[in-house]
Structure formats: C-alpha cells, structure tokens
Amino acid sequence: MPGFFDPGHGFLSSFDEWMVALLAFVLLTVVGAVAEYVGDAKGVTVAGALVGYIIALFIWAPPVIATEWHYAVLIAIPIIIISYFYRGPGE
C-alpha cells in the first residue's frame, strides 16, 4: 500500500479508487441486506463477501485496479459493524 500514504495521494482521488469503493459498497450492502432478510448473519456473511471480492479483484481486475483493494476494506468496515449490530424491526 505505498501509494495510499503518498503525500499527493488523496482519499478516493482517482477513478480506479472510486470504482473499487463503489462496487464494494454496492456488493456488500446487497449481501448484508439479503443476509439479514434471510436470517441474522451478524456481519460474517459481509466479511466473507469482502474476502471473495478482494480475491476476484486480484484474479480478474487489471493490476492498476487490483492494487486499490484497501478501499474495499475501508468501505466494508462500517457495513460489517452495521450488519453486526442491526436488529430487525420486529426485535
């Protein structure tokens, strides 16, 4: 992750970073919502989807996009926390 800490490199400053973060947000939000609809997943399903997403990035995405995997992790942290603590409307 050397590029993440470079002085001129801002948070979500390139198209590649936005694409990785946006796709991670959409995927993990959908996975979390479906997991909560089906049963109480406690965030484990979202964490598993994150691992699968990162593996897919390294296998199928061009190297320029795959090196931005850490933005998926940053996006996933709040989604995992929300999924873990969420209690349905009936509870």
Long-range contacts (C-beta under 8 A, 24 or more apart in sequence): 1-70, 3-67, 4-70, 12-71, 14-68, 16-64, 16-65, 16-68, 17-68, 17-71, 19-65, 20-57, 20-65, 20-68, 20-69, 20-71, 20-72, 21-71, 21-72, 21-74, 21-75, 23-53, 23-72, 24-50, 24-53, 24-71, 24-72, 24-75, 24-76, 25-75, 25-79, 27-53, 28-53, 28-75, 28-76, 28-79, 28-80, 29-79, 32-79, 32-80, 32-82, 32-83, 35-83, 36-83, 36-86, 36-88, 40-88, 41-83, 42-83, 42-84, 43-80, 43-81, 43-83, 43-84, 45-83, 46-76, 46-79, 46-80, 46-83, 47-76, 47-80, 50-76, 50-80
